[in-house]
């Protein structure tokens, strides 16, 4: 690796990564002959040290160094949160389709989850009441606030019909579980907004017969039975993925591939199960009628009761399996998952060792997040502090892996396992090779951290077999103090995300790298000796194609096709930035966050989620 100097600046020379047999190799570097200090990126997004390497022409990426004042500028967190939501919905959501057209099925479910969670933050922040008896006090400001809430909520109701629910039923089990969490989050918001701003009317159960009860309540309560029904259907479908024949338990990721028990599917099952236990209101909708009811033939789906203890049992069992599965690395982070050595399924196949003994070392940010909200709710349902202990330990491991505790002690852009210089980063962010999956991951982490750090209830509830626990003053103080301690790190990440916004207010995926002016030819470069890149351990199938080999593919399934990789026009810079005029001393500059897929609804959701985390965990409590 070579270092050039330009005045007081260090030029960043980054070697090309070659992908050989699943392993990244580091080749020799050709010294740059340019007088300016630049980073070069080839057509496949590998980062190079010169405009030409091995005869391949390259584009020039001038990456600005985030000045210290950029990461320390104060901003109004709540105002930034509202602006980010408006940008996400006005730029990426299409009313007439009832969809985010550029999202894929599972990321769309996550987008809806973010909207409902943000609406919950908004309704808690705005204190007003729409009592008929207080119309004279119902100010214009209150009307504007209620109108804004209703505007975004009606988009969620249109998405209920626009969601590709039939397709998701045939996809992987994790895809199904995102749908469960999506609609439970919406039900939680409906209940919260109704309680805070309307005449108390009690929450509707899942019965369609009660959907018009109490006309003085918020109109959105009529949608609760529909949302509950969809959550129930997808939970029941996904629960079929729980398997005890291999590894002693655990969820299988995808029924169309070889058995792969990964972190995300198991964490989703834990969190969806305990969320169903606490928040599912019941369901008596018999659709689909093709379901064979052994008790009442031809009557369709049997009723499902609220607070079914089976959901709690599933969550407890699944977390116990995950906790003892050996799925964490030496940094205390969850790796992606396990295959089974020697598994050769099919008609005449073998289960091999039957154990989870082939570990995929790939680390993703969302694998550290989804379980957090599950742990918070497991405490509420059982009263066991160990769940909170595990959650706080995982958060501390994540913060350490972003380089937070070592920032300022060396080069600020050294890779620490899950980020650098205290800023969370997906391994694909710096290379610009993230798929829609990778673009979504950081936002998922911060959403579930926010839920984990919500205040513990001071009163419990008991009715029949259903019981929730309350925290005493000592436990509440301990939990709150732990979460407040994450505040500086949350603010650091929120600011790092905020400075990536372009002129349209859209967030980029590589946090900490400011949006640049395309016309600027002399930006301030990152002054560091080297950009330390992730090691490339494991198989990154979430940002590329699922491998076509016998480790992943079913031997008897000839119809299954690999995941479609990014198209050529999705893994290169925007068209106007592709060519370099070699005869000119000037170079084309472009924004680091415009590479690959560029700014998307998924990258926007990441910025929205980290702002919401800062607001809910820290700033709203001031």
MIFITI-444094 format. One record per residue (C-alpha): residue number from 1; residue in three letters; x, y, z. Coordinates in steps of 0.02 Angstrom, whole numbers. Layout:
REM residues N
NUM Ala X Y Z
...
This chain:
REM residues 622
1 Unk 0 0 0
2 Unk 72 169 -48
3 Unk 43 336 33
4 Unk 57 501 -60
5 Unk 64 675 13
6 Unk -22 828 -58
7 Unk 18 977 51
8 Unk -34 924 225
9 Unk -147 786 161
10 Unk -115 602 150
11 Unk -177 522 -8
12 Unk -276 365 14
13 Unk -210 220 -90
14 Unk -322 70 -72
15 Unk -284 -98 -145
16 Unk -401 -195 -257
17 Unk -490 -341 -181
18 Unk -498 -497 -286
19 Unk -627 -627 -251
20 Unk -545 -797 -273
21 Unk -631 -955 -215
22 Unk -729 -857 -86
23 Unk -574 -772 -12
24 Unk -523 -590 -33
25 Unk -339 -570 -83
26 Unk -235 -411 -79
27 Unk -130 -379 -236
28 Unk 17 -262 -261
29 Unk -15 -78 -283
30 Unk 32 30 -433
31 Unk 88 203 -373
32 Unk -25 343 -431
33 Unk 44 463 -560
34 Unk -87 595 -530
35 Unk -41 756 -443
36 Unk -200 760 -342
37 Unk -244 646 -200
38 Unk -382 528 -249
39 Unk -458 359 -219
40 Unk -497 259 -376
41 Unk -639 138 -401
42 Unk -651 17 -546
43 Unk -808 -36 -638
44 Unk -838 -180 -517
45 Unk -822 -67 -365
46 Unk -654 -137 -308
47 Unk -552 5 -236
48 Unk -388 42 -325
49 Unk -234 152 -299
50 Unk -219 219 -476
51 Unk -325 269 -624
52 Unk -261 118 -721
53 Unk -223 -54 -651
54 Unk -196 -204 -763
55 Unk -262 -107 -912
56 Unk -430 -71 -831
57 Unk -493 107 -831
58 Unk -555 171 -665
59 Unk -665 307 -597
60 Unk -604 431 -469
61 Unk -687 441 -300
62 Unk -641 590 -195
63 Unk -698 551 -20
64 Unk -716 697 97
65 Unk -649 685 272
66 Unk -789 724 395
67 Unk -724 873 490
68 Unk -737 861 678
69 Unk -864 1002 681
70 Unk -976 906 559
71 Unk -995 763 682
72 Unk -1022 882 828
73 Unk -1145 1006 753
74 Unk -1304 1015 856
75 Unk -1468 980 767
76 Unk -1648 964 820
77 Unk -1670 775 831
78 Unk -1859 774 826
79 Unk -1868 897 680
80 Unk -1738 793 587
81 Unk -1841 636 623
82 Unk -2000 713 550
83 Unk -1906 777 398
84 Unk -1829 606 367
85 Unk -1998 520 375
86 Unk -2072 646 254
87 Unk -1928 619 134
88 Unk -1947 431 142
89 Unk -2133 436 106
90 Unk -2136 578 -21
91 Unk -1985 516 -120
92 Unk -2007 328 -113
93 Unk -2190 285 -75
94 Unk -2321 282 -213
95 Unk -2499 308 -155
96 Unk -2589 233 -303
97 Unk -2490 72 -290
98 Unk -2493 65 -101
99 Unk -2308 19 -105
100 Unk -2128 73 -101
101 Unk -2102 17 -282
102 Unk -1913 2 -271
103 Unk -1918 -105 -113
104 Unk -1922 -294 -117
105 Unk -2051 -393 -20
106 Unk -1962 -412 146
107 Unk -1883 -239 148
108 Unk -2055 -164 115
109 Unk -2117 -249 273
110 Unk -1973 -170 368
111 Unk -2013 1 293
112 Unk -2191 -13 360
113 Unk -2121 -61 531
114 Unk -2013 96 533
115 Unk -2162 206 486
116 Unk -2271 135 626
117 Unk -2131 151 753
118 Unk -2098 330 701
119 Unk -2283 372 714
120 Unk -2277 303 892
121 Unk -2132 419 932
122 Unk -2227 565 857
123 Unk -2389 532 951
124 Unk -2295 516 1116
125 Unk -2206 680 1085
126 Unk -2365 774 1044
127 Unk -2483 796 1190
128 Unk -2657 842 1137
129 Unk -2828 762 1150
130 Unk -2970 753 1026
131 Unk -3112 739 1151
132 Unk -3277 801 1081
133 Unk -3302 896 1244
134 Unk -3143 996 1216
135 Unk -3168 1055 1037
136 Unk -3144 1235 1087
137 Unk -2972 1190 1150
138 Unk -2933 1087 996
139 Unk -2806 1206 923
140 Unk -2746 1225 745
141 Unk -2580 1150 797
142 Unk -2670 996 863
143 Unk -2765 981 700
144 Unk -2604 990 600
145 Unk -2524 858 708
146 Unk -2671 740 697
147 Unk -2679 768 509
148 Unk -2496 721 491
149 Unk -2522 563 594
150 Unk -2672 514 489
151 Unk -2582 552 327
152 Unk -2446 424 360
153 Unk -2561 298 442
154 Unk -2675 294 291
155 Unk -2522 253 187
156 Unk -2497 101 299
157 Unk -2676 47 272
158 Unk -2652 61 84
159 Unk -2493 -42 101
160 Unk -2594 -178 187
161 Unk -2677 -204 18
162 Unk -2522 -165 -85
163 Unk -2410 -287 7
164 Unk -2363 -441 -94
165 Unk -2430 -559 39
166 Unk -2462 -707 -76
167 Unk -2283 -708 -138
168 Unk -2208 -695 36
169 Unk -2303 -851 89
170 Unk -2190 -952 -26
171 Unk -2026 -870 23
172 Unk -1901 -898 164
173 Unk -1956 -908 345
174 Unk -1869 -746 391
175 Unk -1967 -655 256
176 Unk -2129 -714 336
177 Unk -2076 -660 509
178 Unk -2040 -481 455
179 Unk -2225 -473 408
180 Unk -2275 -530 583
181 Unk -2174 -393 666
182 Unk -2234 -265 540
183 Unk -2419 -280 580
184 Unk -2395 -304 767
185 Unk -2299 -140 767
186 Unk -2446 -57 682
187 Unk -2568 -129 811
188 Unk -2458 -62 951
189 Unk -2462 110 871
190 Unk -2652 107 850
191 Unk -2673 64 1034
192 Unk -2549 196 1090
193 Unk -2622 337 985
194 Unk -2799 292 1038
195 Unk -2751 292 1223
196 Unk -2656 456 1216
197 Unk -2770 561 1107
198 Unk -2947 492 1108
199 Unk -3083 453 1232
200 Unk -3032 289 1316
201 Unk -3128 149 1235
202 Unk -3027 -6 1272
203 Unk -2931 -100 1140
204 Unk -3022 -203 1013
205 Unk -2996 -388 1017
206 Unk -2965 -480 854
207 Unk -3147 -512 819
208 Unk -3220 -439 662
209 Unk -3386 -424 756
210 Unk -3315 -289 870
211 Unk -3233 -186 733
212 Unk -3363 -46 743
213 Unk -3372 -38 932
214 Unk -3362 134 1014
215 Unk -3376 263 878
216 Unk -3293 395 989
217 Unk -3125 308 978
218 Unk -2997 329 841
219 Unk -3060 265 675
220 Unk -2900 163 647
221 Unk -2956 34 775
222 Unk -3064 -43 640
223 Unk -2905 -106 555
224 Unk -2840 -200 706
225 Unk -2929 -364 664
226 Unk -2860 -363 486
227 Unk -2683 -327 542
228 Unk -2694 -460 677
229 Unk -2756 -588 553
230 Unk -2609 -561 437
231 Unk -2485 -569 581
232 Unk -2564 -733 639
233 Unk -2563 -811 465
234 Unk -2380 -774 437
235 Unk -2328 -828 611
236 Unk -2412 -997 586
237 Unk -2327 -1019 417
238 Unk -2156 -972 484
239 Unk -2170 -1082 639
240 Unk -2157 -1232 524
241 Unk -1974 -1190 508
242 Unk -1935 -1245 686
243 Unk -1839 -1407 671
244 Unk -1776 -1527 805
245 Unk -1709 -1662 689
246 Unk -1547 -1565 663
247 Unk -1442 -1471 790
248 Unk -1565 -1510 929
249 Unk -1680 -1368 876
250 Unk -1678 -1201 790
251 Unk -1764 -1120 643
252 Unk -1716 -1165 466
253 Unk -1689 -1012 357
254 Unk -1759 -1064 188
255 Unk -1862 -1219 147
256 Unk -1801 -1212 -33
257 Unk -1617 -1235 12
258 Unk -1513 -1355 116
259 Unk -1540 -1339 304
260 Unk -1459 -1176 361
261 Unk -1495 -1119 538
262 Unk -1450 -936 541
263 Unk -1453 -799 670
264 Unk -1583 -687 590
265 Unk -1719 -818 568
266 Unk -1698 -879 746
267 Unk -1694 -704 817
268 Unk -1849 -659 718
269 Unk -1939 -813 783
270 Unk -1894 -766 962
271 Unk -1952 -587 943
272 Unk -2107 -630 841
273 Unk -2158 -764 967
274 Unk -2146 -653 1120
275 Unk -2226 -509 1026
276 Unk -2373 -621 981
277 Unk -2388 -670 1164
278 Unk -2391 -490 1225
279 Unk -2475 -393 1083
280 Unk -2578 -509 972
281 Unk -2762 -470 1012
282 Unk -2834 -634 949
283 Unk -2911 -679 781
284 Unk -3073 -764 729
285 Unk -3059 -734 542
286 Unk -3076 -907 461
287 Unk -2990 -858 298
288 Unk -2911 -946 205
289 Unk -3057 -1068 194
290 Unk -2948 -1199 111
291 Unk -2870 -1231 281
292 Unk -2921 -1403 346
293 Unk -2993 -1382 519
294 Unk -2988 -1554 605
295 Unk -3120 -1499 732
296 Unk -3240 -1414 614
297 Unk -3212 -1476 435
298 Unk -3241 -1349 297
299 Unk -3254 -1204 418
300 Unk -3082 -1132 384
301 Unk -2950 -1071 503
302 Unk -2993 -1100 687
303 Unk -2995 -951 805
304 Unk -2833 -899 890
305 Unk -2837 -826 1064
306 Unk -2740 -680 1132
307 Unk -2592 -714 1248
308 Unk -2579 -897 1202
309 Unk -2445 -970 1318
310 Unk -2379 -1070 1170
311 Unk -2305 -910 1100
312 Unk -2211 -882 1263
313 Unk -2150 -1061 1266
314 Unk -2087 -1045 1088
315 Unk -1992 -886 1128
316 Unk -1910 -957 1284
317 Unk -1859 -1119 1196
318 Unk -1794 -1029 1042
319 Unk -1686 -909 1142
320 Unk -1616 -1050 1246
321 Unk -1567 -1139 1086
322 Unk -1489 -983 1009
323 Unk -1393 -940 1167
324 Unk -1312 -1111 1175
325 Unk -1288 -1136 988
326 Unk -1112 -1067 979
327 Unk -1162 -934 854
328 Unk -1059 -792 928
329 Unk -878 -750 885
330 Unk -736 -693 997
331 Unk -802 -514 994
332 Unk -968 -574 1063
333 Unk -1057 -539 898
334 Unk -1177 -657 811
335 Unk -1106 -733 654
336 Unk -1229 -778 519
337 Unk -1268 -961 546
338 Unk -1233 -1147 529
339 Unk -1237 -1282 398
340 Unk -1232 -1467 442
341 Unk -1074 -1558 392
342 Unk -1105 -1702 273
343 Unk -1289 -1664 249
344 Unk -1343 -1743 86
345 Unk -1530 -1732 82
346 Unk -1648 -1789 -50
347 Unk -1733 -1955 -79
348 Unk -1581 -2060 -35
349 Unk -1484 -1933 65
350 Unk -1400 -1924 234
351 Unk -1416 -1804 379
352 Unk -1227 -1805 398
353 Unk -1171 -1763 574
354 Unk -1342 -1693 614
355 Unk -1253 -1553 707
356 Unk -1230 -1368 674
357 Unk -1043 -1382 641
358 Unk -1007 -1283 481
359 Unk -1011 -1102 535
360 Unk -1027 -954 418
361 Unk -920 -818 498
362 Unk -1003 -674 405
363 Unk -1060 -537 526
364 Unk -1207 -423 487
365 Unk -1271 -278 591
366 Unk -1452 -336 595
367 Unk -1400 -502 672
368 Unk -1352 -403 827
369 Unk -1517 -310 836
370 Unk -1677 -410 812
371 Unk -1652 -514 969
372 Unk -1641 -357 1077
373 Unk -1827 -317 1072
374 Unk -1862 -501 1102
375 Unk -1754 -499 1259
376 Unk -1842 -343 1324
377 Unk -2011 -427 1303
378 Unk -1952 -593 1374
379 Unk -1908 -500 1533
380 Unk -2082 -422 1536
381 Unk -2164 -592 1515
382 Unk -2054 -689 1638
383 Unk -1977 -563 1758
384 Unk -1805 -641 1730
385 Unk -1670 -506 1733
386 Unk -1550 -620 1638
387 Unk -1636 -570 1476
388 Unk -1596 -387 1508
389 Unk -1418 -433 1557
390 Unk -1394 -524 1392
391 Unk -1465 -379 1294
392 Unk -1355 -248 1374
393 Unk -1201 -358 1350
394 Unk -1240 -378 1165
395 Unk -1260 -190 1143
396 Unk -1094 -160 1229
397 Unk -1011 -288 1116
398 Unk -1082 -200 964
399 Unk -1025 -28 1022
400 Unk -850 -96 1051
401 Unk -849 -175 878
402 Unk -882 -5 798
403 Unk -718 59 869
404 Unk -804 175 992
405 Unk -689 139 1139
406 Unk -530 154 1035
407 Unk -576 308 933
408 Unk -444 442 941
409 Unk -307 320 988
410 Unk -249 283 811
411 Unk -304 297 631
412 Unk -491 338 639
413 Unk -541 229 491
414 Unk -474 62 550
415 Unk -601 -79 540
416 Unk -654 -139 712
417 Unk -771 -282 667
418 Unk -936 -189 642
419 Unk -880 -15 595
420 Unk -741 110 622
421 Unk -712 265 728
422 Unk -868 227 828
423 Unk -983 228 676
424 Unk -1081 71 633
425 Unk -1045 4 461
426 Unk -1096 -143 356
427 Unk -949 -233 277
428 Unk -1013 -186 104
429 Unk -1037 0 140
430 Unk -861 63 103
431 Unk -851 -37 -59
432 Unk -1021 19 -121
433 Unk -1075 -161 -152
434 Unk -1225 -174 -36
435 Unk -1384 -250 -103
436 Unk -1556 -195 -43
437 Unk -1531 -319 98
438 Unk -1372 -236 161
439 Unk -1447 -63 144
440 Unk -1584 -114 266
441 Unk -1479 -192 404
442 Unk -1419 -44 509
443 Unk -1593 28 522
444 Unk -1657 -139 588
445 Unk -1524 -139 723
446 Unk -1569 34 786
447 Unk -1755 -1 781
448 Unk -1737 -149 897
449 Unk -1613 -61 1010
450 Unk -1744 76 1031
451 Unk -1874 -52 1084
452 Unk -1751 -135 1203
453 Unk -1714 31 1289
454 Unk -1895 79 1315
455 Unk -1943 113 1495
456 Unk -1983 -41 1598
457 Unk -2163 -42 1660
458 Unk -2193 7 1840
459 Unk -2351 -98 1852
460 Unk -2386 -275 1797
461 Unk -2544 -355 1730
462 Unk -2628 -519 1769
463 Unk -2782 -598 1693
464 Unk -2808 -784 1694
465 Unk -2650 -871 1633
466 Unk -2579 -710 1562
467 Unk -2460 -609 1669
468 Unk -2334 -472 1643
469 Unk -2204 -411 1767
470 Unk -2162 -241 1836
471 Unk -1990 -169 1873
472 Unk -1951 -102 2045
473 Unk -1862 65 2064
474 Unk -1690 -16 2074
475 Unk -1710 -117 1914
476 Unk -1785 29 1819
477 Unk -1643 144 1873
478 Unk -1514 15 1821
479 Unk -1592 -13 1649
480 Unk -1617 172 1617
481 Unk -1439 214 1668
482 Unk -1370 80 1552
483 Unk -1471 148 1406
484 Unk -1424 328 1444
485 Unk -1244 272 1435
486 Unk -1269 227 1252
487 Unk -1321 407 1217
488 Unk -1153 478 1159
489 Unk -1130 331 1040
490 Unk -1307 350 974
491 Unk -1280 536 944
492 Unk -1114 500 857
493 Unk -1200 379 738
494 Unk -1351 490 709
495 Unk -1237 633 658
496 Unk -1131 517 551
497 Unk -1290 464 459
498 Unk -1358 642 450
499 Unk -1207 713 357
500 Unk -1231 586 216
501 Unk -1393 671 162
502 Unk -1388 746 -12
503 Unk -1476 903 -72
504 Unk -1640 807 -78
505 Unk -1625 754 104
506 Unk -1592 571 62
507 Unk -1474 470 172
508 Unk -1328 369 107
509 Unk -1275 198 169
510 Unk -1092 235 216
511 Unk -1115 338 373
512 Unk -981 464 419
513 Unk -940 507 238
514 Unk -1021 675 196
515 Unk -1119 705 38
516 Unk -1008 796 -87
517 Unk -1038 927 -219
518 Unk -1015 843 -388
519 Unk -938 1001 -459
520 Unk -803 1011 -326
521 Unk -635 950 -389
522 Unk -532 980 -232
523 Unk -628 908 -84
524 Unk -548 880 85
525 Unk -490 699 83
526 Unk -491 573 223
527 Unk -319 594 300
528 Unk -273 420 355
529 Unk -138 297 315
530 Unk -255 164 254
531 Unk -437 121 244
532 Unk -443 -44 334
533 Unk -571 -154 249
534 Unk -667 -302 321
535 Unk -576 -467 312
536 Unk -706 -551 201
537 Unk -728 -700 316
538 Unk -880 -806 281
539 Unk -1003 -804 137
540 Unk -1091 -638 106
541 Unk -1244 -710 21
542 Unk -1352 -564 77
543 Unk -1262 -441 -37
544 Unk -1226 -563 -178
545 Unk -1293 -724 -248
546 Unk -1324 -878 -142
547 Unk -1183 -997 -193
548 Unk -1223 -1132 -318
549 Unk -1145 -1278 -227
550 Unk -1198 -1429 -127
551 Unk -1176 -1335 37
552 Unk -1324 -1223 -5
553 Unk -1425 -1310 -142
554 Unk -1544 -1455 -122
555 Unk -1482 -1605 -224
556 Unk -1654 -1651 -295
557 Unk -1715 -1475 -329
558 Unk -1674 -1432 -509
559 Unk -1801 -1291 -518
560 Unk -1723 -1182 -385
561 Unk -1620 -1040 -458
562 Unk -1492 -936 -369
563 Unk -1531 -763 -304
564 Unk -1511 -636 -442
565 Unk -1349 -537 -422
566 Unk -1344 -350 -447
567 Unk -1360 -297 -628
568 Unk -1213 -212 -710
569 Unk -1298 -44 -702
570 Unk -1325 -67 -515
571 Unk -1144 -96 -468
572 Unk -1063 50 -554
573 Unk -1070 237 -520
574 Unk -1207 341 -596
575 Unk -1194 354 -785
576 Unk -1133 533 -789
577 Unk -984 484 -682
578 Unk -924 330 -774
579 Unk -795 406 -889
580 Unk -633 497 -851
581 Unk -554 615 -973
582 Unk -376 551 -968
583 Unk -309 704 -1060
584 Unk -375 823 -930
585 Unk -296 862 -764
586 Unk -469 877 -690
587 Unk -561 723 -629
588 Unk -743 682 -611
589 Unk -795 682 -430
590 Unk -946 597 -360
591 Unk -1027 557 -196
592 Unk -966 398 -111
593 Unk -1146 357 -67
594 Unk -1201 365 -248
595 Unk -1106 206 -289
596 Unk -1192 40 -314
597 Unk -1379 58 -285
598 Unk -1353 235 -222
599 Unk -1479 312 -105
600 Unk -1633 203 -83
601 Unk -1785 187 26
602 Unk -1685 62 127
603 Unk -1541 184 159
604 Unk -1670 316 204
605 Unk -1746 198 332
606 Unk -1575 178 413
607 Unk -1560 364 443
608 Unk -1739 370 505
609 Unk -1708 229 629
610 Unk -1549 298 705
611 Unk -1631 469 728
612 Unk -1779 386 811
613 Unk -1661 292 926
614 Unk -1574 453 977
615 Unk -1741 538 1007
616 Unk -1824 399 1104
617 Unk -1676 339 1208
618 Unk -1595 507 1245
619 Unk -1668 672 1187
620 Unk -1852 642 1228
621 Unk -1804 610 1409
622 Unk -1718 777 1435
